Amino acid sequence: MTSSKIAWLEFSKTAVMTWKFHDEKHGNWPVVYVLDDDRDVARSSRNNLRDVYVGESLNAAGRLRQHLDTPAKQHLKNIRVIIDQRFNKSVCLDLESYLIKMLAGDGANRVLNRNNGITEAKYYQREVYRESFRNIFERLKGDGVFSRSIPEIENSDLFKLSPFKALTEDQTTSVEDILSGLLTDIERSAGSTVVIQGDPGTGKTVVAIYLIKLLVDIQNSTSLEDLDRDSRFSNFFTEKNRDLLDHLRIGLVVPQQSLRESIKKVFRKTTGLHPSMVMTPFDVGEADGTFDLLLVDETHRLNQRANQPSGPLNKKFATITRELFGDDDANKSKTQLDWIQKKSRHQIFILDAAQSVRPADLPTELLSNLIADARASGQYFQLRTQMRVQAGSDFVSYVRWILDPHPLSLPRKRQDFGEYDFRAFDSIARMQEEIFQRDAEVGLSRMVAGYAWEWKTKKDKNAFDIEIGETQLRWNSTQTDWIASKNALEEVGSIHTVQGYDLNYVGVIIGPDLGFDPERGRLFINRNSYFDKKGKENNPTLGKSYSDDDLLRFITQIYAVLMTRGIRGTYVYACNVGLTEYLRGFIPFSP
């Protein structure tokens, strides 16, 4: 399907009127168009992005005249109209969505569209039409509209974390219900607490970013001329809702440093959003005044009172608690969750309790109470559709079952995940070779491991951290955006660099910190082979000590997180002989 034509014309009334009379289809046929300000994408930088807008219409000439009368688009220069005699409304909506997503992920653009209606719709011969989209992309790229290739864009954080995503049905329903309830509570001057729960890969972070962008778009809407009345969220774009959200102070709290920095990059390049909206829990605690709405991604990674990574942060923890709640000694049980609730009128907590990986993380019972309260008030939402792992949602539960410290029953049948590349290896060198090959084929393939080796390279850059047989490896050389860093393929990422991220293929090294006892039929940990000091230290402030059973729960949850990063495949190598033999019962071994 290659009959598409792409017409270029100047963004002016004269050019549009002249173009209209060239062909009756220009005023009566479903088309997609791209507007831009003619900025050179090759020279685009953080502060020099090209403005682009993508639309679709049955009356292209009429719609373009409307844009020419819109003050916010007066600076645009170019129009490119994509016309195909086989296009229909559904195809155009899908192509519009595709181009918006790709332009947002390209890194050189600031997309001017709202994200009020980008959903994953099905229609007749969708896959056939989508093949033609790639041809359209390449032609637009050849014309300078895109600066990066399709694989480069689709493997980027800007694409994966973009607010311009096609939501699944359960994501869409959750966003609708949450937004409707929030507007009602704001109108009634009532507070609210919402919980969104989901397994790895169900798009929890995407929902948070999408919802913030949607709120800001409603908040900043000045006219309805760009609004598609058929879009899923169009009914929220009213003058009443705009007034309710006027001056709404919104923040997104992200506990993990690496994920936080990646999201800031997205906010920096998205109209209406700003990187200052993305914060640490400490930023919230120290902020002046109260937030109207705080969304917390990875809520399970918020901290209780525990020894922080540095002395200044320990002091900050005490200071913030004292300023918010009074005497610090009487409030040592207060957590960063309490800070969030104290500093905001409305909260949306996004979590997966099974992804807690350190003793300092919020305790399980606190998260259980938060979920129970949300259920009781009708403010609990669960995401079920697996968006990351192509093996489906059963893969996540299967991995967690394999790593369950206290399985209810043994044995259990090995599951077949079809074309999903799930393999274990006897040789670490062989697994590394496979990761190199997958990266050459599709990119974004990385090795990761549990913290079962000392981090020697922090002091000696020439040292090796991980030595298994003749294979010598180094930990990640950067804490932020490691996956996209130039040395990532040669390095091994830790839990703190990959939690919350997608990979095409992941090679997981299960270190000597985790083993399997065949006589007892149980997993066990080797405390001396676990080198995350913050991951095993006791908490004298709260009078808590952590047993080997506690540590086993954290370590198995770490490996479960690592083993659920891969979109196309997951490879596993275990150092412990007993664990290797145990895995043979559940994972096909590579020859």
C-alpha positions as CSV (number, residue, x, y, z in Angstrom):
1,M,0.0,0.0,0.0
2,T,2.2,2.9,-1.3
3,S,-0.3,5.2,-3.1
4,S,0.0,8.0,-0.5
5,K,0.9,11.4,-1.7
6,I,2.4,14.1,0.5
7,A,1.7,17.7,-0.6
8,W,3.8,20.6,0.8
9,L,2.4,24.1,1.0
10,E,3.1,27.3,2.8
11,F,1.2,28.0,6.0
12,S,-0.7,30.9,4.5
13,K,-4.3,31.7,3.5
14,T,-3.3,32.3,-0.1
15,A,-1.5,28.9,-0.4
16,V,-4.4,27.0,1.2
17,M,-7.0,28.6,-1.0
18,T,-5.0,27.9,-4.1
19,W,-4.3,24.3,-3.1
20,K,-8.0,23.8,-2.3
21,F,-9.1,24.2,-6.0
22,H,-6.4,21.8,-7.4
23,D,-8.5,18.7,-6.4
24,E,-11.9,18.2,-4.9
25,K,-10.4,15.8,-2.3
26,H,-8.6,18.8,-0.7
27,G,-12.0,19.8,0.7
28,N,-13.8,16.5,0.9
29,W,-11.6,13.6,1.7
30,P,-10.1,12.1,4.9
31,V,-6.4,13.3,5.2
32,V,-3.7,13.8,7.8
33,Y,-1.5,16.9,7.9
34,V,1.6,18.1,9.8
35,L,2.3,21.7,10.6
36,D,5.7,23.0,11.7
37,D,7.6,26.2,12.3
38,D,10.4,25.4,9.8
39,R,13.1,25.2,12.5
40,D,16.1,23.1,11.5
41,V,15.8,19.8,13.5
42,A,19.6,19.2,13.0
43,R,20.2,22.3,15.2
44,S,17.5,21.6,17.7
45,S,18.6,21.6,21.3
46,R,17.0,21.6,24.8
47,N,16.0,25.3,24.4
48,N,15.5,25.3,20.6
49,L,12.8,22.8,19.7
50,R,10.8,22.8,16.6
51,D,7.0,23.3,17.1
52,V,4.9,20.7,15.3
53,Y,1.1,20.0,15.2
54,V,-0.6,16.9,13.6
55,G,-4.2,16.8,12.7
56,E,-6.7,14.9,10.6
57,S,-9.8,16.1,8.8
58,L,-12.4,15.3,6.1
59,N,-12.2,19.0,5.0
60,A,-8.5,19.7,4.9
61,A,-8.7,23.2,3.4
62,G,-11.4,24.3,5.9
63,R,-9.5,22.9,8.8
64,L,-6.3,24.6,7.8
65,R,-8.1,27.9,7.5
66,Q,-9.2,27.5,11.1
67,H,-5.6,26.9,12.2
68,L,-4.5,30.0,10.3
69,D,-7.0,32.0,12.4
70,T,-5.6,30.6,15.7
71,P,-3.2,33.0,17.5
72,A,-1.2,30.1,19.0
73,K,-0.3,28.8,15.5
74,Q,0.6,32.1,13.8
75,H,4.3,31.2,14.0
76,L,4.0,28.0,12.0
77,K,5.4,28.0,8.4
78,N,4.9,24.6,6.7
79,I,2.0,22.3,5.9
80,R,2.4,18.8,4.7
81,V,-0.8,17.0,3.8
82,I,-0.9,13.2,3.4
83,I,-3.5,12.0,1.0
84,D,-4.4,8.5,0.0
85,Q,-7.5,7.3,-2.0
86,R,-7.8,4.3,0.4
87,F,-7.9,6.4,3.6
88,N,-11.0,6.5,5.8
89,K,-11.7,8.2,9.2
90,S,-10.3,5.3,11.3
91,V,-7.1,5.1,9.3
92,C,-6.5,8.9,9.6
93,L,-7.1,8.8,13.3
94,D,-4.6,6.0,13.7
95,L,-2.0,7.7,11.4
96,E,-2.5,11.0,13.3
97,S,-1.9,9.2,16.6
98,Y,1.2,7.4,15.1
99,L,2.8,10.6,13.9
100,I,2.2,12.4,17.1
101,K,3.8,9.6,19.1
102,M,6.8,9.5,16.7
103,L,7.3,13.2,16.6
104,A,7.2,13.4,20.4
105,G,9.8,10.7,20.7
106,D,12.1,12.1,18.0
107,G,13.6,14.5,20.6
108,A,13.8,17.5,18.3
109,N,10.2,18.6,18.6
110,R,7.7,20.2,20.9
111,V,4.3,18.7,20.0
112,L,1.5,21.3,20.3
113,N,-1.3,18.7,20.3
114,R,-3.4,17.9,23.3
115,N,-3.4,14.2,24.3
116,N,-7.2,14.2,24.8
117,G,-8.1,11.3,22.5
118,I,-5.1,9.1,21.6
119,T,-6.5,5.6,22.1
120,E,-5.7,2.2,20.7
121,A,-8.7,1.6,18.3
122,K,-9.2,-1.4,16.1
123,Y,-10.5,-1.2,12.5
124,Y,-10.7,-3.2,9.3
125,Q,-7.2,-4.1,7.8
126,R,-5.5,-2.1,10.5
127,E,-2.2,-4.0,10.2
128,V,-2.1,-3.6,6.5
129,Y,-2.5,0.2,6.8
130,R,0.1,0.4,9.6
131,E,2.6,-1.1,7.3
132,S,2.1,1.9,5.0
133,F,2.7,4.2,8.0
134,R,6.3,3.2,8.0
135,N,6.6,4.2,4.4
136,I,5.0,7.6,5.2
137,F,7.4,8.0,8.1
138,E,10.4,7.4,5.9
139,R,9.2,9.9,3.3
140,L,8.6,12.5,5.9
141,K,12.1,11.8,7.4
142,G,13.6,12.2,4.0
143,D,11.9,15.6,3.9
144,G,13.4,16.6,7.2
145,V,10.4,16.2,9.4
146,F,12.1,13.5,11.5
147,S,15.7,13.4,12.7
148,R,15.9,9.8,13.9
149,S,15.1,6.4,12.6
150,I,12.0,4.4,13.8
151,P,14.1,2.0,16.0
152,E,16.0,4.9,17.5
153,I,12.7,6.6,18.4
154,E,10.9,3.5,19.6
155,N,13.8,2.6,21.9
156,S,14.1,6.0,23.5
157,D,12.8,7.1,26.8
158,L,11.1,10.1,25.2
159,F,8.9,7.7,23.2
160,K,8.3,5.2,26.0
161,L,7.4,7.9,28.6
162,S,5.6,10.3,26.3
163,P,2.2,11.6,27.3
164,F,1.1,11.0,23.7
165,K,0.4,7.3,24.1
166,A,-2.5,5.2,22.9
167,L,-4.0,4.0,26.2
168,T,-5.3,0.5,26.7
169,E,-9.0,0.2,27.6
170,D,-8.3,-0.3,31.4
171,Q,-5.9,2.7,31.4
172,T,-8.5,4.8,29.5
173,T,-11.3,3.8,31.9
174,S,-9.1,4.5,34.9
175,V,-8.1,8.0,33.6
176,E,-11.8,8.8,32.9
177,D,-13.0,7.7,36.3
178,I,-10.1,9.4,38.2
179,L,-10.5,12.7,36.3
180,S,-14.3,12.7,36.8
181,G,-13.9,12.0,40.5
182,L,-11.2,14.6,40.9
183,L,-13.2,17.4,39.3
184,T,-16.2,16.5,41.5
185,D,-14.0,16.6,44.7
186,I,-12.5,19.9,43.6
187,E,-15.9,21.4,43.1
188,R,-17.0,20.2,46.5
189,S,-13.8,21.4,48.2
190,A,-13.2,17.8,49.4
191,G,-9.9,16.0,49.5
192,S,-9.3,12.7,47.9
193,T,-6.8,9.8,47.8
194,V,-6.6,7.5,44.8
195,V,-4.6,4.3,44.4
196,I,-3.6,2.8,41.1
197,Q,-2.0,-0.7,41.3
198,G,-0.5,-2.8,38.5
199,D,2.1,-5.4,37.8
200,P,5.4,-4.5,36.0
201,G,4.7,-3.5,32.4
202,T,1.0,-2.4,32.9
203,G,1.8,1.2,32.1
204,K,1.6,2.8,35.6
205,T,4.0,5.6,34.8
206,V,2.4,6.2,31.4
207,V,-1.0,6.8,33.1
208,A,0.6,9.3,35.6
209,I,2.2,11.3,32.8
210,Y,-0.8,11.1,30.5
211,L,-3.2,12.3,33.3
212,I,-1.0,15.3,34.2
213,K,-0.8,16.3,30.5
214,L,-4.6,16.0,30.2
215,L,-5.2,18.1,33.3
216,V,-2.8,20.8,32.1
217,D,-4.4,20.8,28.6
218,I,-7.9,21.3,30.2
219,Q,-6.4,23.9,32.5
220,N,-4.8,25.9,29.6
221,S,-7.5,25.5,27.0
222,T,-8.6,28.8,25.5
223,S,-10.8,27.6,22.6
224,L,-12.3,24.4,21.4
225,E,-11.3,24.8,17.7
226,D,-8.7,22.0,17.9
227,L,-10.9,19.6,19.8
228,D,-12.0,16.4,18.1
229,R,-15.5,15.8,19.4
230,D,-15.2,12.1,18.8
231,S,-12.2,11.8,21.2
232,R,-12.5,9.9,24.4
233,F,-11.8,12.8,26.7
234,S,-13.4,15.6,24.7
235,N,-16.3,16.0,27.2
236,F,-13.9,17.1,29.9
237,F,-12.8,20.2,27.9
238,T,-15.4,22.6,29.2
239,E,-15.3,26.1,30.5
240,K,-16.5,24.9,33.9
241,N,-13.7,22.3,34.2
242,R,-11.1,24.8,33.0
243,D,-12.2,27.2,35.7
244,L,-12.1,24.4,38.3
245,L,-8.5,23.6,37.4
246,D,-7.4,27.2,37.1
247,H,-4.1,27.6,38.9
248,L,-4.1,24.0,40.0
249,R,-0.7,23.2,41.5
250,I,0.4,19.7,40.3
251,G,3.5,17.7,41.1
252,L,4.8,14.3,40.1
253,V,6.9,12.6,42.8
254,V,9.4,10.0,41.6
255,P,11.6,8.4,44.3
256,Q,14.2,6.9,41.9
257,Q,16.8,9.2,40.6
258,S,17.3,7.7,37.2
259,L,13.6,7.4,36.3
260,R,13.0,10.9,37.7
261,E,15.7,12.4,35.3
262,S,14.2,10.6,32.3
263,I,10.7,11.9,33.1
264,K,12.1,15.4,33.4
265,K,13.5,15.2,29.9
266,V,9.9,14.4,28.6
267,F,8.4,17.3,30.6
268,R,11.0,19.6,29.2
269,K,9.9,18.9,25.7
270,T,6.2,18.8,26.2
271,T,3.9,21.8,25.9
272,G,2.4,22.8,29.2
273,L,4.7,20.7,31.3
274,H,7.9,21.7,33.1
275,P,10.7,19.6,34.6
276,S,10.2,21.4,37.9
277,M,6.9,19.5,38.2
278,V,8.9,16.3,38.7
279,M,10.2,16.1,42.2
280,T,11.8,14.0,45.0
281,P,9.9,13.4,48.2
282,F,12.3,15.8,49.9
283,D,11.4,18.5,47.3
284,V,7.8,18.1,48.3
285,G,8.6,18.2,52.0
286,E,10.6,21.4,51.6
287,A,8.3,23.2,49.2
288,D,6.4,26.3,50.2
289,G,2.7,26.0,50.6
290,T,0.4,23.1,49.7
291,F,-0.1,21.3,46.4
292,D,-3.5,20.8,44.9
293,L,-2.6,17.4,43.4
294,L,0.4,15.1,43.9
295,L,0.8,12.0,41.9
296,V,3.4,9.5,43.3
297,D,5.0,7.0,40.9
298,E,6.5,3.9,42.4
299,T,4.9,4.7,45.8
300,H,6.4,1.5,47.2
301,R,9.8,3.2,46.9
302,L,8.9,6.0,49.3
303,N,10.9,5.8,52.5
304,Q,10.0,5.3,56.1
305,R,12.4,6.7,58.7
306,A,15.7,5.0,58.0
307,N,19.3,5.7,57.5
308,Q,19.4,7.8,54.2
309,P,22.2,7.6,51.6
310,S,23.9,10.7,53.2
311,G,24.1,12.6,56.4
312,P,22.4,15.8,55.0
313,L,19.4,13.7,53.9
314,N,19.1,12.2,57.4
315,K,19.0,15.7,58.7
316,K,16.5,16.8,56.1
317,F,14.2,13.8,57.0
318,A,14.1,14.9,60.6
319,T,13.7,18.6,59.8
320,I,10.8,18.1,57.4
321,T,9.0,15.7,59.8
322,R,9.4,18.2,62.6
323,E,8.1,21.2,60.5
324,L,5.1,19.2,59.3
325,F,4.2,17.3,62.5
326,G,5.9,18.9,65.4
327,D,8.3,17.2,67.8
328,D,10.5,14.8,65.8
329,D,11.0,12.3,68.6
330,A,7.3,11.8,68.9
331,N,6.9,11.4,65.2
332,K,9.7,9.0,64.2
333,S,7.1,6.6,62.7
334,K,6.1,9.3,60.1
335,T,7.0,8.4,56.5
336,Q,7.4,10.2,53.2
337,L,3.9,9.0,52.5
338,D,2.7,11.1,55.5
339,W,4.6,14.1,54.0
340,I,2.8,13.7,50.7
341,Q,-0.6,13.5,52.4
342,K,0.2,16.5,54.6
343,K,1.4,18.6,51.7
344,S,-1.5,18.1,49.2
345,R,-5.3,18.2,49.0
346,H,-5.5,15.4,46.5
347,Q,-3.1,12.4,46.0
348,I,-2.8,9.7,43.4
349,F,-0.6,6.8,44.6
350,I,0.7,4.5,41.9
351,L,2.2,1.3,43.2
352,D,3.1,-2.4,43.1
353,A,3.9,-3.6,46.6
354,A,5.9,-6.5,45.2
355,Q,8.5,-4.1,43.8
356,S,9.8,-3.0,47.2
357,V,13.5,-3.7,47.2
358,R,15.0,-2.2,50.4
359,P,14.2,-2.2,54.1
360,A,13.9,1.6,54.0
361,D,11.0,1.3,51.5
362,L,7.5,1.7,52.9
363,P,6.5,-1.4,54.9
364,T,4.1,-3.9,53.3
365,E,1.4,-3.4,56.0
366,L,1.3,0.4,55.3
367,L,0.8,-0.2,51.6
368,S,-1.9,-2.8,52.4
369,N,-3.7,-0.3,54.5
370,L,-3.5,2.4,51.8
371,I,-5.0,0.0,49.3
372,A,-7.7,-1.2,51.7
373,D,-8.7,2.4,52.4
374,A,-8.9,3.2,48.7
375,R,-11.0,0.2,48.0
376,A,-13.4,1.1,50.7
377,S,-13.8,4.6,49.3
378,G,-14.2,3.5,45.7
379,Q,-10.9,5.1,44.7
380,Y,-8.9,2.0,43.8
381,F,-8.0,1.2,40.2
382,Q,-6.1,-1.8,38.9
383,L,-4.2,-2.0,35.6
384,R,-4.2,-5.5,34.1
385,T,-3.2,-5.2,30.5
386,Q,0.4,-6.2,29.9
387,M,2.0,-3.5,27.7
388,R,5.7,-4.5,28.1
389,V,6.3,-8.2,28.1
390,Q,5.1,-9.8,24.8
391,A,4.6,-13.0,26.7
392,G,1.6,-11.5,28.5
393,S,0.6,-11.0,32.1
394,D,1.0,-14.7,32.9
395,F,4.8,-14.2,32.5
396,V,5.0,-11.8,35.4
397,S,3.1,-14.1,37.8
398,Y,5.2,-17.0,36.5
399,V,8.4,-15.3,37.3
400,R,7.1,-14.3,40.7
401,W,6.1,-17.9,41.4
402,I,9.5,-19.2,40.4
403,L,11.1,-16.7,42.9
404,D,8.5,-17.2,45.6
405,P,10.4,-17.8,48.9
406,H,7.5,-19.8,50.3
407,P,5.8,-21.6,47.4
408,L,2.4,-23.2,48.3
409,S,3.0,-26.2,46.1
410,L,5.8,-28.0,44.2
411,P,6.2,-29.0,41.5
412,R,4.4,-26.9,39.0
413,K,4.3,-27.3,35.2
414,R,6.7,-25.3,33.1
415,Q,4.7,-22.7,31.1
416,D,5.3,-22.2,27.4
417,F,5.3,-18.5,26.3
418,G,5.3,-19.1,22.6
419,E,7.6,-16.9,20.6
420,Y,8.8,-14.9,23.6
421,D,12.5,-15.6,24.0
422,F,12.8,-16.9,27.6
423,R,16.0,-18.9,28.2
424,A,18.5,-19.8,30.9
425,F,22.2,-20.3,30.3
426,D,25.0,-22.4,31.8
427,S,27.6,-19.9,30.5
428,I,27.7,-16.2,31.4
429,A,29.9,-15.6,28.3
430,R,27.3,-17.2,26.1
431,M,24.5,-15.1,27.5
432,Q,26.6,-12.0,27.0
433,E,27.1,-13.0,23.4
434,E,23.4,-13.4,22.9
435,I,22.7,-9.9,24.4
436,F,25.3,-8.4,22.0
437,Q,23.5,-10.1,19.1
438,R,20.1,-9.0,20.1
439,D,21.3,-5.4,20.6
440,A,22.8,-5.5,17.1
441,E,19.5,-6.7,15.7
442,V,16.9,-4.6,17.6
443,G,18.8,-2.4,20.1
444,L,18.1,-1.8,23.7
445,S,19.4,-5.1,25.0
446,R,21.3,-5.0,28.3
447,M,22.8,-7.1,31.1
448,V,21.6,-6.5,34.7
449,A,22.3,-8.2,38.0
450,G,21.5,-8.3,41.7
451,Y,23.9,-6.4,44.0
452,A,26.0,-9.6,44.7
453,W,29.4,-8.1,44.0
454,E,31.4,-5.1,45.5
455,W,31.3,-1.9,43.5
456,K,35.1,-1.7,43.0
457,T,34.9,0.7,40.1
458,K,33.6,3.5,42.3
459,K,37.2,3.8,43.6
460,D,39.2,2.2,40.8
461,K,37.9,2.8,37.2
462,N,40.2,0.2,35.8
463,A,39.0,-2.6,38.1
464,F,36.3,-5.2,37.3
465,D,33.4,-5.5,39.6
466,I,31.9,-8.8,38.5
467,E,34.1,-11.8,37.8
468,I,32.5,-15.1,36.8
469,G,35.0,-17.6,35.4
470,E,37.0,-15.8,32.8
471,T,34.2,-13.2,32.2
472,Q,35.0,-9.8,33.7
473,L,32.3,-7.1,33.9
474,R,31.8,-3.7,35.4
475,W,28.8,-2.1,37.1
476,N,26.9,0.8,35.4
477,S,29.2,3.8,35.2
478,T,26.4,6.3,35.5
479,Q,23.4,6.4,37.8
480,T,21.1,8.4,35.5
481,D,20.0,7.4,32.0
482,W,22.3,4.4,32.1
483,I,20.3,2.3,29.6
484,A,20.9,4.9,26.9
485,S,24.5,5.7,27.9
486,K,27.4,4.9,25.5
487,N,29.0,2.2,27.6
488,A,25.7,0.5,28.7
489,L,26.1,-2.6,26.4
490,E,29.5,-3.4,27.9
491,E,28.3,-2.9,31.5
492,V,25.9,-4.4,34.0
493,G,23.0,-2.4,35.4
494,S,21.7,-2.5,38.9
495,I,18.1,-2.5,40.1
496,H,18.3,1.3,40.7
497,T,19.1,2.0,37.1
498,V,16.4,-0.2,35.5
499,Q,13.4,-0.2,37.7
500,G,10.6,1.4,35.8
501,Y,12.3,1.0,32.4
502,D,11.7,-1.2,29.4
503,L,14.3,-3.2,27.5
504,N,13.9,-5.2,24.3
505,Y,16.0,-8.0,25.8
506,V,17.4,-8.4,29.3
507,G,20.1,-10.7,30.5
508,V,19.8,-11.2,34.2
509,I,22.7,-12.4,36.3
510,I,21.5,-14.0,39.5
511,G,24.5,-13.7,41.8
512,P,25.7,-15.8,44.7
513,D,23.4,-13.8,47.0
514,L,20.6,-16.2,46.0
515,G,20.6,-20.0,46.0
516,F,18.4,-23.0,46.1
517,D,18.5,-25.9,48.7
518,P,17.2,-29.0,46.9
519,E,16.7,-30.9,50.2
520,R,14.4,-28.3,51.7
521,G,13.0,-27.3,48.3
522,R,13.5,-23.6,49.2
523,L,15.4,-20.6,48.0
524,F,17.9,-19.1,50.5
525,I,20.1,-16.1,50.6
526,N,23.8,-15.6,51.4
527,R,24.0,-12.4,53.4
528,N,27.7,-12.1,53.0
529,S,27.3,-12.1,49.2
530,Y,24.8,-9.2,49.2
531,F,26.7,-5.9,49.0
532,D,23.9,-3.3,49.2
533,K,24.5,-1.9,52.6
534,K,21.2,0.0,52.6
535,G,19.6,-3.2,51.4
536,K,20.3,-5.1,54.6
537,E,21.0,-2.7,57.4
538,N,18.8,-2.7,60.5
539,N,16.8,0.3,61.6
540,P,17.7,1.2,65.2
541,T,15.6,4.4,65.0
542,L,12.4,2.4,64.7
543,G,13.8,-0.6,66.6
544,K,13.6,-2.8,63.5
545,S,16.0,-5.6,62.6
546,Y,15.9,-7.6,59.4
547,S,16.2,-11.4,59.4
548,D,17.3,-13.6,56.6
549,D,13.7,-14.2,55.7
550,D,13.2,-10.4,55.3
551,L,16.3,-10.2,53.2
552,L,15.1,-13.1,51.1
553,R,11.9,-11.3,50.3
554,F,13.8,-8.2,49.2
555,I,16.3,-10.1,47.1
556,T,13.7,-12.2,45.3
557,Q,11.7,-9.2,44.6
558,I,14.7,-7.5,43.1
559,Y,15.3,-10.4,40.8
560,A,11.6,-10.5,39.9
561,V,11.8,-6.8,38.8
562,L,15.0,-7.5,36.8
563,M,13.4,-10.5,35.1
564,T,10.3,-8.5,34.0
565,R,12.1,-5.7,32.0
566,G,12.3,-7.5,28.6
567,I,9.8,-6.8,25.9
568,R,10.9,-9.5,23.5
569,G,13.0,-11.8,25.7
570,T,14.5,-12.6,29.1
571,Y,17.8,-14.5,29.6
572,V,18.9,-15.8,33.0
573,Y,22.2,-17.0,34.4
574,A,22.5,-18.2,38.0
575,C,25.8,-18.5,39.8
576,N,24.5,-21.0,42.4
577,V,24.6,-24.6,41.1
578,G,21.5,-25.6,43.1
579,L,19.6,-22.6,41.7
580,T,20.7,-23.4,38.2
581,E,19.3,-27.0,38.5
582,Y,16.1,-25.6,40.1
583,L,15.6,-23.2,37.1
584,R,15.9,-26.1,34.6
585,G,12.4,-27.2,35.7
586,F,10.9,-23.9,34.7
587,I,13.0,-22.2,32.0
588,P,14.3,-23.7,28.8
589,F,18.1,-23.8,28.7
590,S,20.0,-22.5,25.8
591,P,22.0,-25.2,24.0
